[in-house]
Amino acid sequence: MTSAPRHLILIESAKRPPSPSDEVETADLLWRKLREEAQDAYDDEPNLASLLRRSVLDRTGFEDAVVHRVAGRLANELVAGAQIVAAFAAALQDNPEIGAAFRADINAVIDRDPACDRFIEPFLYFKGYHAIQTHRLAHWLWARGQTDFALYLQSRSSDVFQTDIHPAARIGKGVFLDHATGFVVGATSVIEDDVSILQNVTLGGTGKESGDRHPKVRRGVMIGAGAKILGNIEIGAFSRVAAGSVVLHPVPDHSTVAGVPAKVVNRSNKGEPYRDMDQLLSQLAYDSFSYEI
């Protein structure tokens, strides 16, 4: 049996209820917890008072807060934050699942990052969280035919967050980009729900081929730092790709692959790689040989 996710414990243990004047749904425990943490930070760190008010305390709900924080980081003298906020608002109205993904992604950070136990940290500071939410807007724009705005957001996200995710790529919810720097995702890539990915990971093609040419990462996968996964191959559910691996062939479900080129070094139905975040291969139950893949 797996332990309860830490974010559920954190949400349920909110220290104080909102005041009657708060413009917040009392049932929205995530929003209550984020506001509480923002108020504590506001009281403790006056240098961040303006940031905390504009990002959280003056906002009307969690989705509104995420939109304004991400738009604030993306805005520049060429494309104003208000334009990005308006696009996000249209996307959220058209597809409420985008807001649900905002929530699942921030819960994933709290659940899986041992260095983080406050929602305010990924919300304000973590470029991996912000990059994924930027992609969600870019993907919605791409699907609507607004390809230039989508590509602009991809470029701007690359400048600001050091990630390069093509707007056509499909990304599920509950996705955790740990550190995120150097993350590259090709146009026909798929990342399903509940996936954890560390820095300098590439989901790329093998050359100039056209059509469906990028990896498909199934649910529950963890991809270690510096891994390169190339071609239209499937990374099976609940698998682990070791740091620095180069994966050129499909990976079976519930497998660990390592090496250049990567080979299967372990198969086990136990554990949840995306939550375990275990990158120490020496602690895995190795077989005495490698499987060809």
Secondary structure, DSSP 8 states (H G I E B T S, - for coil): -----HHHHHHHT-SS---TT--S-TT-HHHHHHHHHHHHHHHH-GGGHHHHIIIIIT-SSHHHHHHHHHHHHH--SSS-HHHHHHHHHHHHHH-THHHHHHHHHHHHHHHH-TT---THHHHHH-HHHHHHHHHHHHHHHHHTT-HHHHHHHHHHHHHHHSEEE-TT-EE-SS-EESS-TTEEE-TT-EE-SS-EE-TT-EEE-SSS--SS-S-EE-TT-EE-TT-EEESS-EE-TT-EE-TT-EE-S-B-TTEEEETTTTEEEEE-S-S-HHHH----GGGS---SS-B--
